[in-house]
């Protein structure tokens, strides 16, 4: 397997966590956020879109090699979803305190696990890497909506 696809798909190995690999993948997103949040409201979403595109490729490659649909070791989808959930911090120029980061983490994980309406539809409607990624993109956009409301109400 292409080593770049392997590292990307598994979130630098976090997907190999013995339990709750998606949660560990989301934590990689939490760690990445401070590194890319300074990119600003234009480059941050472009970076996230680049990770989404690379994630589709990496997840597709991982599925092809391992012959398993949406393998639990693939966590790039959680990383991208978590970064999408955090976008309102950049958009509204809100410093992401520990409590904001935890809130965004819990909100995203809730949507990712629950998979309400559009997220479930995305999961079931697309195959390959796109199918792996898009339900978490939808969960991340839902998370971003909730975080935007919380920011507007609480700040």
N, C-alpha and C positions, 0 to 999 in steps of 0.2 A: 504494500500500500504506500502511496505517496506520503512521506513523513510530514510534509507541511499540512496535508489534509488531516492526518491523524492528530497532530498537535492542535490544530484549529478545531476540529470536530469535537474533541474530548476536552476542550478548554484547558490545554496544557496538562492534561492528565486528571483533572478534577472529575471527569466523567467516570473514572475508575473507582470512585469512593464506594465502599461496600454497601452503604445505604444512602438513600436520598440524593442520588447523583445530581438531580435537577437543582436541588437546594445548593449543593456545592458549586454547580455551574453559575447559579445566580450570584453567589458570593464572589465569584471571579468578576462578574459585572460590577459589583459593589467596589471591588479593589481597582478595577479599571477606571471607574467614574472619575476619581480625582485626577487621574493622569490625562484624561481627555476633556474634562469639563472646561478647562481654560481655553479651549479652541474657539469658544464663542458660539452664538446662535446660528451661524452659517456652517462652520466647519464641523461642529459636533454632529449634527444630523447627517452630514455627508460622510463622516467617518463611520457612523453607525450603519448607514446604507452600504458602505464598502464592506463592513463586517457581515452584514446580511447577505450580500452577494457572494462573498467568499464562503460564508456559512452554507449557502445552498449547494455550492460546489463540493465543499468538504463533507457535508452530510450525505450527499448523493454518492460520493466516492466511498464513504464508510459503509453505507447500505449495500453498495455493489460488491464490496469485498467480503462483508460479513453475512450477507444474505438475510438480513433482519430489518424489517420495516421499523423505523423510528426507534432504533436501538437505544436503550437507556444510557449507554455510555456517551451518546452524542449530547453535548450540553451547550454547543455554540448558540442554539436557539434560545436557551435561558439567558445567556450572556447578552444577546441582542435585545431580548425582551426587557431585561432589567435596565439596560442603557436607555431604551425608549421610555420606560417609566420615569427615569430621572431627567429626561429632557426639559420638563418645565422649570427645574432649578436653573438651568442655563438660560432658558428663554426669558424668565422673569428676574434673572440675576439675583437669585436667592442663595445665600451661602448654605451649603448642604451640611448642616450640623449632624451630629450622630443621631439625634432623634428623627430628623428628616430622612436620613438614609435608612434607618430601621423601618420607618413608616412606609417608605417606598418599596423596600424589600418585602415587607409583609403584604402590602397591596398587590404587588406583582405576583408573588407566590400564590396568593389566594386566587387570582384570576387564572393563573397557569394551571393550578390543580383543579379548580372548579370547571373551567372551560365553558363559560356561558355562551349561549347562542352562536354568535359569529365566530368565536374561537373554535367551537366544536365543528361548525360548518367548514372552516378553513382546514382543520385537521383531517376531515373526512373527504374533502373535495380535491385535494392535490396529492400527487404521488411524488416519490423520491425526495430529494433535498428540499424542494419547495414545500412539500407537505410537512416535513419535519419543522421547518422554520416558521411557516405562516401562522400557525395557531398561537405561537409565542409572540409573534409580531402583533397580532390582534390583542392578546392579553396585555402586551406592553403598551399599546395605544389606549386600552381601557385604563390601565394603571396610570398613564400620563394624564388622562382626563380627570381621574380622581385626585391625583396630586395637584393638578392645576386648580381645581375647585378648593382643595385644602389650602393652597398657597394664597388664593384670592380671599378666602374667608379669614384665614388666621394671621396674615401679615399685613 
